[in-house]
Amino acid sequence: GKIKLRDLTMRHMHEYQASRIKQERAAATVNRDVGILKHMFEFAVDEGVLKVNPIARLKKLKEYRVQRPRFGEKTLQRVLVHLPFPVKQMVLFIFETGCRPSEAMHLKRGNVDLGKQTAIFNMRKAGDSALVALTTRAVEAIQQIPELPGCPYVFWNPHTSTHYERINETFHRARKRAGCPEVQLK
């Protein structure tokens, strides 16, 4: 923003970290931001724009991970009641397969073989693919979603006719209505 590259100091970075935490950002998020900046500065050094990386020694913030409880069958049923079609089917699918929400949202029909009860997930976080066996309930969740002509995705958004970008807000509302705000989707 307002600071020239050559004028950036560790003090600026400490202030940045503190301001992000004050904005209630998780330490992991702030660490990712700083990691990107470190890589950018390393690139600037490699390209001869800077002589040294001014934030190379900046330490990561301590990250605390709070594991929220996983779904049980009773909790799942309570939450499903409050979810709209087809998010309900997607959440059931996620519960049955253990996939990440993003993997379910981007699952394409061409990567599903209902006869063999398998799906290929493009693991967005890991960057590779995985062949996964599907339970009968996961297959039924897929079968309840009609194919949309021209849309390759299994769980398509009826408002956009393409994949969902996010279901977090919908899921959070449903879990609160179900009386179990502490559970997590994955």
Stockholm file with secondary structure:
# STOCKHOLM 1.0

chainA/1-186         GKIKLRDLTMRHMHEYQASRIKQERAAATVNRDVGILKHMFEFAVDEGVLKVNPIARLKKLKEYRVQRPRFGEKTLQRVLVHLPFPVKQMVLFIFETGCRPSEAMHLKRGNVDLGKQTAIFNMRKAGDSALVALTTRAVEAIQQIPELPGCPYVFWNPHTSTHYERINETFHRARKRAGCPEVQLK
#=GR chainA/1-186 SS CCSCGGGCCHHHHHHHHHHHHHTTCCHHHHHHHHHHHHHHHHHHHHTTSCSSCTTTTCCCCCCCCCCCCCCCHHHHHHHHTTCCTTHHHHHHHHHHHCCCHHHHHTCBGGGEETTTTEEEEEETTTTEEEEEECCHHHHHHHHTSCCCTTCCBSSEETTTTEECSCCHHHHHHHHHHTTCTTCCCC
#=GC SS_cons         CCSCGGGCCHHHHHHHHHHHHHTTCCHHHHHHHHHHHHHHHHHHHHTTSCSSCTTTTCCCCCCCCCCCCCCCHHHHHHHHTTCCTTHHHHHHHHHHHCCCHHHHHTCBGGGEETTTTEEEEEETTTTEEEEEECCHHHHHHHHTSCCCTTCCBSSEETTTTEECSCCHHHHHHHHHHTTCTTCCCC
//
